[in-house]
Amino acid sequence: MTRRQLWLRFIAHIDPPLMLGIGLLMLTSLIVLFSADNASFGQPLKQLANITIGLTFMWLVANLPLHYLMRTAIPIYTLGLVLLIGVALFGEISHGARRWLNLGVMTIQPSELMKIGVPLMMAWYFEKHEATLTARNYIVATLLLLVPVGLIARQPDLGTAILISASGFYVLFLAGLSWKVMGGLFVGALASAPFMWGMLHDYQRHRILMLLDPEQDALGKGYHTIQGMIAVGSGGILGKGYLDGTQTHLDFLPERTTDFIFAVYAEEFGLLGNLILIGMYLFVIGRGFIITANASTYFTRLMAGSITLTFATYAFVNMGMVSGILPVVGVPLPLMSYGGTSLLTLLLGFGMLMSIETHKKLNKT
């Protein structure tokens, strides 16, 4: 086998348009992290290592045939549930939350696994009952969603719970959940808001109140929101210039390599840079929708749609909280924020998208 044949075989299950969009976002991430880390190569190099690991797993999943992809649903979901129960019983407490599980050789955050496990399990369930879908099936699928979401919300980790709820809701929506039922759920959610407000932790209630008036505690609970809005607004049309963001380099901006990396980018590249960044996200999302529309089976259509819509939700929630239009819920900017676990989860999802796209012809034949 020639080198060219080996190379073609290696990239056979990589979707070029999707890989282009992902690559541009990760390259932008490394550039912005260099500035956010005060012109240091420390975190960019660590993130490069995370990207290398993530891309390796993405490639492995992309090469996984669709029937094997379906077979992973129950094991991944079951493992995730067991680990979440383990967190509830034996998890490590950090900053008032019990989210991590120490396995001896490593410490993991099981909720990240469920970002893939929940929609995968729900899509598998609907595939098995596609021919005879009834209200009972939607109730069972909802329970498959609510059990892990309840365990994660209890940690507490409201941001992850919201994102996993969204990923599961997208599967329900794509599976044909009635608009009347969705309307009823929406009305029910509004009606239960006072009850849910009482169940929130103090810091979660403060975050929502700070969204309405961050100035009431400008140096405390509202600090993140205020500094994020200042950084985004001060960028103007063209930005202050690369490495010249004052909010960033004078240490006013908190969590600038993780949750608030969009504020760093917006301050240095301005409105024009923001439009380019949003364009890159829309390119990836658009490609995901094309893959969803062309999916060859019910399972792959549900899975591809959920992955794409969840990715869009990630980006919207992060940009919204940094810009001051949503509460600060600790959601990273996908493919941009520093972090290994969240990046790995995202790239596993994109690996599934690539598998769905590149195996569809084989599946049809």
C-alpha positions in Angstrom: 0.0 0.0 0.0 1.4 3.4 -1.0 1.7 6.4 1.2 -1.1 8.1 -0.6 -3.4 5.1 -0.1 -2.5 5.0 3.6 -3.3 8.7 3.9 -6.6 8.4 2.1 -7.6 5.5 4.3 -6.6 7.5 7.4 -8.8 10.4 6.5 -11.6 8.4 4.9 -14.0 9.0 7.7 -13.1 12.6 8.4 -15.7 15.1 7.1 -13.6 17.9 5.5 -16.1 20.8 5.9 -16.8 19.9 9.5 -13.1 19.4 10.2 -12.3 22.8 8.7 -14.8 24.6 11.0 -13.6 22.7 14.1 -10.0 23.4 13.2 -10.5 27.1 12.7 -12.2 27.4 16.1 -9.5 25.4 17.9 -6.7 27.5 16.2 -8.5 30.7 17.3 -8.7 29.2 20.8 -4.9 28.7 21.0 -4.3 32.3 19.8 -6.7 33.8 22.3 -5.4 31.6 25.2 -1.9 33.0 24.5 -3.2 36.5 25.2 -5.5 35.4 28.1 -2.5 33.7 29.8 -0.5 37.0 29.6 1.5 36.1 26.5 2.6 32.8 28.1 2.8 29.4 26.3 1.7 27.6 29.4 -2.0 27.1 28.8 -1.9 27.1 25.0 0.6 24.2 25.1 -1.6 22.3 27.6 -4.6 23.0 25.4 -2.7 21.8 22.4 -2.1 18.5 24.2 -5.9 18.3 25.0 -6.7 19.0 21.4 -4.3 16.2 20.3 -6.0 13.7 22.6 -9.5 14.9 21.7 -8.8 14.6 17.9 -7.4 11.1 18.4 -10.7 10.0 20.1 -12.7 11.9 17.5 -10.9 10.0 14.7 -11.5 6.6 16.5 -15.2 7.3 16.9 -15.5 8.6 13.3 -14.2 5.2 12.1 -16.8 3.4 14.2 -19.6 1.9 12.1 -23.1 3.0 12.9 -24.3 -0.4 14.3 -21.3 -0.3 16.8 -22.2 3.3 17.6 -25.7 2.1 18.6 -24.3 -0.7 20.7 -22.4 1.8 22.9 -25.6 3.5 24.0 -26.6 1.2 27.0 -23.0 0.7 28.3 -22.2 4.5 28.2 -25.5 5.5 29.8 -25.2 2.8 32.5 -21.6 3.6 33.3 -22.5 7.3 33.5 -25.4 6.6 35.9 -23.1 4.4 38.1 -20.5 7.1 38.2 -23.0 9.8 39.0 -24.3 7.7 41.9 -20.7 7.3 43.0 -20.2 11.0 43.0 -23.3 11.4 45.2 -21.9 8.9 47.7 -18.2 9.3 47.5 -17.5 12.4 45.4 -14.9 15.1 46.3 -16.3 18.4 47.4 -14.8 21.5 45.8 -16.1 25.1 46.1 -19.3 23.8 47.8 -20.1 21.3 45.0 -19.7 17.5 44.8 -18.9 17.0 41.1 -15.7 15.0 40.9 -15.0 11.3 41.5 -11.5 10.2 42.5 -10.7 6.8 40.8 -7.2 6.6 42.3 -5.3 7.0 39.0 -7.4 10.0 37.9 -10.2 12.3 39.0 -13.1 12.5 36.6 -16.3 14.6 36.2 -19.0 11.9 35.3 -21.5 14.6 34.3 -19.4 15.3 31.1 -19.9 11.7 30.0 -23.7 12.1 30.2 -23.6 14.9 27.6 -23.0 12.1 25.1 -24.6 9.3 27.1 -28.1 10.8 27.5 -28.9 11.7 23.9 -27.2 8.5 22.7 -29.5 6.4 25.0 -32.6 8.3 24.1 -31.9 8.0 20.3 -31.3 4.3 20.7 -34.6 3.9 22.6 -36.6 5.7 20.0 -34.9 3.7 17.2 -36.0 0.5 18.9 -39.6 1.7 19.0 -39.8 3.8 15.8 -42.6 1.7 14.3 -44.9 1.9 17.3 -44.2 5.2 19.0 -46.8 6.0 21.7 -47.2 8.5 24.6 -45.6 5.8 26.8 -42.4 5.8 24.8 -42.1 9.6 25.3 -42.6 9.2 29.0 -40.0 6.5 29.3 -37.5 8.6 27.2 -38.2 11.6 29.5 -37.4 9.4 32.5 -34.1 8.4 30.9 -33.4 12.1 30.7 -34.6 13.2 34.2 -32.8 10.6 36.3 -29.2 11.8 35.3 -30.3 15.4 35.2 -31.6 15.1 38.8 -28.4 13.6 40.0 -26.3 16.4 38.3 -28.6 19.2 39.6 -28.2 17.8 43.1 -24.3 18.1 43.0 -25.1 21.1 42.3 -24.2 21.8 38.7 -27.0 23.8 37.2 -25.1 24.7 34.0 -24.4 21.0 33.0 -27.9 20.0 34.1 -29.4 22.6 31.8 -27.2 21.5 28.8 -28.0 17.8 29.3 -31.7 18.7 29.6 -31.4 20.6 26.3 -29.7 17.7 24.6 -32.4 15.3 25.7 -35.2 17.8 24.8 -33.8 18.0 21.3 -34.0 14.2 20.9 -37.7 14.4 22.1 -38.4 17.2 19.7 -36.8 15.5 16.7 -38.6 12.3 17.6 -41.9 14.0 16.9 -43.0 15.2 20.4 -46.3 17.0 19.9 -46.3 20.9 19.8 -49.3 20.7 22.2 -47.3 18.7 24.7 -44.3 21.0 24.4 -46.6 24.0 25.0 -48.1 22.2 28.0 -44.6 21.6 29.4 -43.6 25.2 28.9 -46.7 26.4 30.7 -46.1 23.9 33.5 -42.5 25.1 33.8 -43.7 28.7 34.2 -46.3 27.6 36.8 -43.6 25.7 38.8 -41.1 28.6 38.7 -42.0 29.8 42.3 -41.5 26.3 43.6 -38.3 25.8 41.6 -37.0 29.2 42.9 -37.2 27.8 46.5 -35.2 24.7 45.5 -32.3 26.7 44.1 -29.1 27.2 46.1 -28.4 30.7 47.4 -25.6 31.2 44.9 -27.9 30.2 42.0 -30.5 32.7 43.1 -27.9 35.4 43.4 -26.7 34.7 39.9 -30.2 35.3 38.5 -30.7 38.4 40.6 -27.3 39.8 39.5 -28.5 39.4 35.9 -31.3 41.9 36.6 -29.1 44.3 38.5 -25.4 43.4 38.8 -24.6 46.9 40.3 -26.3 46.0 43.6 -23.1 43.9 44.4 -20.6 45.2 41.9 -17.6 43.9 43.8 -19.2 40.6 44.8 -21.8 38.5 43.1 -22.2 40.9 40.2 -18.5 41.3 39.5 -18.2 38.6 36.8 -21.2 40.0 34.9 -20.1 43.6 35.0 -16.5 42.9 34.0 -17.6 40.7 31.1 -19.9 43.4 29.8 -17.2 46.0 30.1 -14.7 43.9 28.2 -17.2 43.1 25.4 -18.3 46.7 25.1 -14.9 48.2 25.2 -13.8 46.3 22.2 -15.7 48.7 19.9 -15.9 48.0 16.2 -12.3 46.8 15.5 -11.1 45.9 19.0 -8.2 47.2 21.1 -5.7 44.9 19.3 -4.2 41.5 20.0 -2.5 41.4 23.4 -3.7 44.9 24.2 -6.9 44.1 26.1 -6.8 46.2 29.3 -9.6 44.2 31.1 -7.6 41.1 30.4 -4.0 42.2 31.1 -4.8 44.4 34.1 -6.5 41.3 35.7 -10.0 42.8 35.9 -11.5 39.9 33.9 -12.2 36.7 35.9 -12.0 33.2 34.5 -10.5 34.6 31.3 -9.1 31.3 30.0 -12.3 29.3 30.6 -15.8 30.7 31.0 -15.0 34.3 30.0 -12.6 33.7 27.1 -15.2 35.3 24.8 -14.8 38.5 26.7 -11.0 38.4 26.0 -11.6 37.8 22.3 -14.3 40.5 22.0 -12.2 43.1 23.7 -9.2 42.5 21.5 -11.0 41.9 18.1 -14.1 44.0 18.6 -17.5 43.7 16.8 -15.9 42.7 13.5 -14.0 39.8 15.2 -17.2 38.7 17.0 -19.0 38.5 13.6 -16.2 36.4 12.2 -16.2 34.1 15.3 -20.0 33.7 15.1 -19.7 33.0 11.4 -17.3 30.1 12.3 -19.8 28.7 14.8 -22.6 29.0 12.3 -20.5 27.2 9.7 -20.0 24.2 12.0 -23.7 24.3 13.1 -24.8 24.5 9.4 -22.7 21.6 8.5 -24.2 19.6 11.4 -27.7 20.4 10.1 -26.7 19.2 6.7 -25.4 15.9 8.1 -28.6 15.6 10.2 -30.8 16.1 7.1 -28.9 13.5 5.1 -28.7 10.9 7.9 -29.7 7.5 6.7 -31.5 6.1 9.8 -33.9 7.3 12.5 -31.2 6.8 15.1 -28.5 8.8 13.3 -30.9 11.6 12.5 -31.9 12.0 16.2 -28.3 11.8 17.3 -26.9 14.2 14.7 -29.6 16.7 15.4 -29.1 16.6 19.1 -25.3 17.0 18.9 -25.7 20.0 16.5 -28.4 21.8 18.5 -26.6 21.1 21.8 -23.4 22.6 20.4 -25.4 25.7 19.3 -26.8 25.9 22.8 -23.4 25.8 24.3 -22.2 28.7 22.2 -25.3 30.8 22.8 -25.4 30.3 26.5 -21.7 31.2 27.0 -21.9 34.3 24.8 -25.1 35.3 26.5 -23.8 35.0 30.0 -20.6 36.9 29.1 -22.6 39.6 27.4 -24.9 40.0 30.4 -28.1 38.7 28.8 -28.1 35.4 30.6 -27.1 34.4 34.2 -23.5 33.2 34.8 -23.9 29.4 34.9 -20.4 28.2 34.3 -20.7 27.0 30.7 -17.5 27.1 28.7 -17.4 28.4 25.1 -17.2 25.2 23.0 -13.9 24.6 21.3 -12.5 27.9 22.6 -12.4 27.7 26.4 -9.4 26.0 28.1 -10.2 22.5 29.4 -9.7 18.9 28.6 -12.9 17.0 29.7 -15.4 19.4 27.9 -13.2 19.5 24.8 -13.0 15.7 24.7 -16.8 15.4 25.0 -17.3 17.9 22.2 -14.9 16.1 19.9 -16.5 12.7 20.6 -19.8 14.2 19.5 -18.2 15.5 16.3 -16.6 12.1 15.8 -20.2 10.7 15.9 -21.3 13.3 13.3 -18.5 12.3 11.0 -19.3 8.6 11.4 -23.0 9.3 10.6 -21.9 11.2 7.5 -19.2 9.0 6.1 -20.9 5.6 6.9 -24.3 6.5 5.4 -23.5 5.1 2.0 -22.3 1.9 3.5 -25.4 1.7 5.6 -27.7 2.2 2.6 -26.0 -0.6 0.7 
